[in-house]
């Protein structure tokens, strides 16, 4: 191609656009077994350029993607996940005729990672030059093209067109060799993990790409296929003979070596960054994480040594974790890792980094309404209380489910589609209500504790993890614990143990966690009572996303709570105020006191809203429309009162 570059007059609005593969990866959840024996799978977005787009977005770059996805559930999942990650999706096209690509992967041991590509006539393989828009390509400072898409004639034409546009506009061209022999038809379907098969045909197809690149990245084997030589250094020399590009050689646990000019006598004499010795869990996707880190440094003008450190560290994160893009680090996480270094080879067990990872990526797991900045929630997860109301009125307990559906209608009527509204709903009497709520943009909290239990116990008689595995990820786990600093040591220890179990299950299942503390029913509330409980739980390593707390006696008590949370977890979402069946005037006074504390982000109130209307409805004194209207009216008054106190 070798066209001259002319700088575009328009300033780029994106840092990079990646082009090529986009798939849904299904990872076998059982480590150490054959793929044939996998019983369950974890879903994530995959494909080399798609991983790079997400990885760079997590590191603070403005990234876009050009690919195709199917007009079905998996294609919509990719598009929605990209948007949640902050990736520009203007170049993601929907193919109405083809299905989204799938990949099934497993971890057999530290050296064996079986995978199967389901890419027969898939959407992204049909990429062609009509998918390449001149203005869109020119909007990025750099494009990333990938080797696999040169295996298909039309996809190769698309990438070649993009390279030409980038060069005309003075943009950078980065080439990830991304060599998968079986995607070039050189190995069977069962050889997806095969990394290198020599092929003069592949080398010939890649050769015209090299002169137009600013950066060429590959493993030793990938550079061998690009350069057409049987030795890595000879291959690098062959590439240099036709290209002035920065050549980056990935070397696994040894990090990388970069060549920016003439090739030295030894591969060890290139530019390097520090390596990070970590225990390997899964190497799949590590190269895409590496590229993400490299691009963060390269496109921000960092020294090559720093750029290599970013790349090597991101690769270390990837090999230490199971999935691809979903487990790549954020820049906050990367910065902390580079500051502290490798504290243990088992990087995936670093509690501090894992919490930063969770807190800085949790928004990408679910729709936006599942993680609002404030929450005004109608709490009707009550089970014992509603059963008592129904029994008192002589009504069937089966009517409780219908009441909860009506409560959803009341909440939706007040919310009117606005952000920041939610509900607490249970799965015992509220399953139909949960289904109804899913049709609306409401935050949902769902109780896991056995009602009224002290010591704390969980619903169901089986596995806690298995129960939570059935919950949608958008459901926040809510756990009420009646605890007080003056409780007997044995009771405190037992309850803390259960909260530790729950915290672990929530994190492993990617659910947000809300811990509700009620101390006033079992002791005196002072200015430090609840703050001391929160400090104790933080000391155990429990870091919930939300706290739900009773009204405090003074502003000093709220300040102590806020100080404790900020000191132990700067990533905490905040506190919700609970109601405890308080009369409305008392609750409004509690709102005013709590509203002065910046850590309090809203409320979750129940019986103050539904108590009187529910009793009348169970007794047959009012109909469905009236109970809905009364609940909506009470909820709306609380919402208006809170917004008057905390309008922003």
Protein Blocks (a to p, Z undefined) as FASTA:
>chain_A
ZZacdddfbdcfbfbdcedjdddddddfbghiafklpcbdcdddedjklmmmmmmmmnop
acdddddddddfklmmmmmmmmmnopafklpccdfkbccdddddddfblmbccddddfeh
ifklmgcfklpcfklmmmpcbdcddfklmmpmklmmmmmmmmmmmmmnopacdddfkpaf
klnopacfklmmpmbdcdfklmmmmmmmmmmpfbdcddfklmmmmnopabfklmmmmmmm
moccdcdddehjnopaddfbdcdfbfklmccddddddddfblghklmmmmmmmmmmmmno
pafklmmmmmmmmmmmmmmpmblmlmpccfklmmmmmmnopabfblmlmmklmmmmmmmm
mmmmpcfklmcfbdcdddfkbfklmmmmmmmnopafklmmmmmmmmmmmmmmmnnopahi
acdddfklmmmmmmmmmmpccdddddfbdghiacdddehjbdfklmmmmpcfklccdddd
dddfkbcfklmmmmmmmmmmmmmmmmmnopacdddddfklnoccdfklmmmmmmmmmmno
pacfbdcddddfbfklmmmmmmmmmmmommbgbdcddfklpafklmmmmmmmmmmpmkbg
bdcdfklmmmmmmmmmmnopacfklmmmmmmmmmmmmmmmmmmmmmZZ
